[in-house]
Amino acid sequence: LMMIYPGTYPAVTPIEHKMKLLLVIKGYKKDDIEFISNPRGFEATGIKMLRIGHWDYIKDEDISYVEEHCPVKIEDVCWYDEDCGWQTVYYFRTKTKEV
């Protein structure tokens, strides 16, 4: 069993820090916001993972707010766990400028 503690997966890039700030502005607890740089199965793809609390949901309008103010595209993946109920993780990647 892997234990997760606040600060285990801190924001490390300027974009992650800005995403965290925007989510805090929207009312999410700063200690609940975690970033994982190389999620299993996505190593070397440029995709990173965002998690809120214990796999909590981020409102669609808050995702749009972050995407509006950061050069990222965020996609959610949800699943149902019999013990914990609905859980959600967010994968994101930096948008590239189109030429």
Stockholm file with secondary structure:
# STOCKHOLM 1.0

chainA/1-99         LMMIYPGTYPAVTPIEHKMKLLLVIKGYKKDDIEFISNPRGFEATGIKMLRIGHWDYIKDEDISYVEEHCPVKIEDVCWYDEDCGWQTVYYFRTKTKEV
#=GR chainA/1-99 SS CCCCCTTSSCCCSHHHHHHHHHHHHTTCCGGGEEEESSCTTCTTTTCEEEEETTTCCCCHHHHHHHHHHSSEEEEEEEEEETTTEEEEEEEEEECCCCC
#=GC SS_cons        CCCCCTTSSCCCSHHHHHHHHHHHHTTCCGGGEEEESSCTTCTTTTCEEEEETTTCCCCHHHHHHHHHHSSEEEEEEEEEETTTEEEEEEEEEECCCCC
//
